[in-house]
Amino acid sequence: MGAVSAHFLNTWNARQGSFDAGIIYLTSVLIGGSRTFVGSVLGGMVFTALPEVLRGMATIQGLPLWLAQFLRDGRLIIFGLLIVVGTIFFPQGLVTPELLKKWKKGDRTSV
């Protein structure tokens, strides 16, 4: 991921390759699906937006303070749980080549 990032940004430094960024990349590929380009892209889109969604949920009125704090700052814990649960229940990711073949054929009833 660093090589792609360096290509588009024309530079690379140690701050761009932080632990947080590595966890987001890992989660995107594992949950989206490492065998397809579409799975990784969809995973990247979802897990790039997820921290912002969690921060937005933290501002909901009536939430206990501890839950709002966890939603705002506990994204790496949530990502870790998603990695563990995702690899147990979806070892090949959510988007697999077989799913894409069914989607292209027009058999969308099993999706």
C-alpha positions as CSV (number, residue, x, y, z in Angstrom):
1,M,0.0,0.0,0.0
2,G,2.9,2.3,0.6
3,A,4.1,2.0,-2.9
4,V,0.7,3.0,-4.3
5,S,0.4,5.9,-1.9
6,A,3.9,7.1,-2.7
7,H,3.1,7.0,-6.4
8,F,0.0,9.2,-6.1
9,L,1.4,11.6,-3.5
10,N,4.9,11.8,-5.1
11,T,6.4,11.4,-1.6
12,W,6.4,9.1,1.3
13,N,7.3,9.6,5.0
14,A,6.9,7.6,8.1
15,R,3.8,9.5,9.3
16,Q,1.8,8.4,6.3
17,G,2.4,4.7,7.2
18,S,1.0,4.9,10.7
19,F,-0.4,1.9,12.6
20,D,-3.9,3.3,12.2
21,A,-3.5,3.4,8.4
22,G,-2.2,-0.2,8.4
23,I,-5.1,-1.5,10.4
24,I,-7.6,0.3,8.0
25,Y,-5.8,-1.3,5.0
26,L,-5.7,-4.7,6.5
27,T,-9.4,-4.6,7.5
28,S,-10.4,-3.3,4.1
29,V,-8.7,-6.2,2.3
30,L,-9.7,-9.0,4.7
31,I,-13.4,-8.0,5.1
32,G,-13.9,-6.9,1.5
33,G,-12.2,-9.8,-0.1
34,S,-8.5,-10.3,-1.1
35,R,-9.3,-12.4,-4.2
36,T,-11.1,-9.6,-6.1
37,F,-10.3,-6.0,-6.9
38,V,-13.9,-5.0,-6.3
39,G,-13.9,-6.5,-2.8
40,S,-10.8,-4.6,-1.7
41,V,-12.1,-1.3,-3.2
42,L,-15.5,-1.7,-1.5
43,G,-13.8,-2.6,1.7
44,G,-11.6,0.4,1.4
45,M,-14.6,2.7,0.8
46,V,-16.5,1.3,3.8
47,F,-13.6,1.3,6.2
48,T,-12.4,4.7,5.3
49,A,-15.9,6.1,6.0
50,L,-16.5,4.0,9.1
51,P,-14.5,6.2,11.6
52,E,-16.5,9.3,10.5
53,V,-19.8,7.4,10.9
54,L,-18.8,6.3,14.4
55,R,-17.8,9.9,15.3
56,G,-21.2,11.0,14.0
57,M,-23.0,8.4,16.1
58,A,-21.1,9.6,19.1
59,T,-22.9,12.9,18.9
60,I,-26.4,11.4,19.3
61,Q,-28.3,12.9,22.2
62,G,-29.0,10.5,25.1
63,L,-26.0,8.2,24.7
64,P,-24.2,7.4,27.8
65,L,-20.8,9.2,28.1
66,W,-18.8,6.0,28.0
67,L,-20.5,4.8,24.8
68,A,-20.0,8.2,23.1
69,Q,-16.3,8.2,24.1
70,F,-15.9,4.6,22.8
71,L,-17.6,5.4,19.5
72,R,-15.3,8.4,19.0
73,D,-12.0,6.9,20.1
74,G,-12.4,3.1,20.0
75,R,-12.3,2.6,16.2
76,L,-9.2,0.4,16.3
77,I,-10.9,-1.9,18.8
78,I,-14.0,-2.1,16.6
79,F,-11.7,-2.7,13.5
80,G,-10.0,-5.5,15.5
81,L,-13.3,-7.1,16.3
82,L,-14.4,-6.9,12.7
83,I,-11.1,-8.6,11.6
84,V,-11.6,-11.5,14.0
85,V,-15.4,-11.9,13.3
86,G,-14.9,-11.4,9.6
87,T,-12.2,-14.0,9.2
88,I,-14.1,-16.5,11.2
89,F,-17.4,-16.2,9.3
90,F,-16.2,-14.9,5.9
91,P,-12.7,-16.3,5.4
92,Q,-12.5,-15.3,1.8
93,G,-14.1,-11.9,2.4
94,L,-17.6,-10.6,1.5
95,V,-16.9,-10.3,-2.2
96,T,-15.7,-13.5,-3.7
97,P,-15.1,-14.4,-7.4
98,E,-18.0,-16.8,-7.2
99,L,-20.3,-14.0,-6.0
100,L,-19.2,-11.8,-8.9
101,K,-19.8,-14.6,-11.4
102,K,-23.4,-15.0,-10.1
103,W,-23.9,-11.3,-10.2
104,K,-22.7,-11.0,-13.8
105,K,-24.9,-13.9,-14.9
106,G,-27.9,-12.1,-13.5
107,D,-28.7,-14.6,-10.7
108,R,-29.1,-12.0,-8.0
109,T,-31.6,-14.0,-5.9
110,S,-28.9,-15.6,-3.7
111,V,-27.1,-12.4,-2.9
